[in-house]
Amino acid sequence: MMFHLDALAGLARAHVADARRHLRSDAGYTTETIVVTALLATLALAVVGIIVGKVLTKANGIDLGG
């Protein structure tokens, strides 16, 4: 589970680093676009974390009769 969150966090960091490079080179991205993209990525990570937590809670609640 943590691997998935680590991978998503790595992707988010890479996206932010890429956005910063584009911001410095003035490739046409506005600050507003970068901020909105960062917020959407953050919200997506939060949603994935919530879903993973709920799925794991349900999976751990399954009685396997052992």
C-alpha positions as CSV (number, residue, x, y, z in Angstrom):
1,M,0.0,0.0,0.0
2,M,2.7,2.5,1.0
3,F,4.5,1.7,-2.3
4,H,1.5,3.1,-4.2
5,L,1.4,6.2,-2.1
6,D,5.2,6.7,-2.5
7,A,4.9,6.2,-6.2
8,L,2.1,8.8,-6.4
9,A,4.1,11.2,-4.3
10,G,7.0,10.7,-6.6
11,L,4.9,11.5,-9.6
12,A,3.6,14.6,-7.9
13,R,7.1,15.8,-7.1
14,A,8.2,15.2,-10.6
15,H,5.2,17.1,-11.9
16,V,5.9,20.0,-9.7
17,A,9.6,20.0,-10.7
18,D,8.6,19.9,-14.3
19,A,6.2,22.8,-13.8
20,R,8.9,24.8,-12.1
21,R,11.3,24.2,-15.1
22,H,8.6,25.4,-17.4
23,L,7.8,28.4,-15.3
24,R,11.5,29.4,-15.4
25,S,11.6,29.0,-19.1
26,D,8.3,30.8,-19.6
27,A,6.9,28.1,-21.8
28,G,3.5,29.7,-21.8
29,Y,2.2,28.3,-18.5
30,T,0.6,30.9,-16.2
31,T,1.0,30.9,-12.5
32,E,-2.7,30.3,-12.1
33,T,-2.5,27.1,-14.3
34,I,0.4,25.8,-12.3
35,V,-1.4,26.4,-9.0
36,V,-4.6,24.8,-10.2
37,T,-2.7,21.8,-11.4
38,A,-0.9,21.4,-8.1
39,L,-4.1,21.7,-6.2
40,L,-5.8,19.1,-8.4
41,A,-2.8,16.7,-8.0
42,T,-3.0,17.2,-4.2
43,L,-6.7,16.5,-4.1
44,A,-6.2,13.4,-6.2
45,L,-3.6,12.1,-3.8
46,A,-5.9,12.8,-0.9
47,V,-8.8,10.9,-2.6
48,V,-6.5,7.9,-3.4
49,G,-5.4,7.8,0.3
50,I,-9.0,7.9,1.5
51,I,-10.0,5.1,-0.9
52,V,-7.0,2.9,0.0
53,G,-7.8,3.4,3.7
54,K,-11.4,2.4,3.2
55,V,-10.6,-0.6,1.1
56,L,-8.0,-1.9,3.6
57,T,-10.4,-1.4,6.5
58,K,-13.0,-3.5,4.6
59,A,-10.4,-6.1,3.6
60,N,-9.1,-6.4,7.2
61,G,-12.7,-6.9,8.4
62,I,-13.3,-10.0,6.4
63,D,-13.5,-13.1,8.5
64,L,-11.5,-15.9,6.9
65,G,-12.7,-18.4,9.5
66,G,-9.2,-18.9,10.9
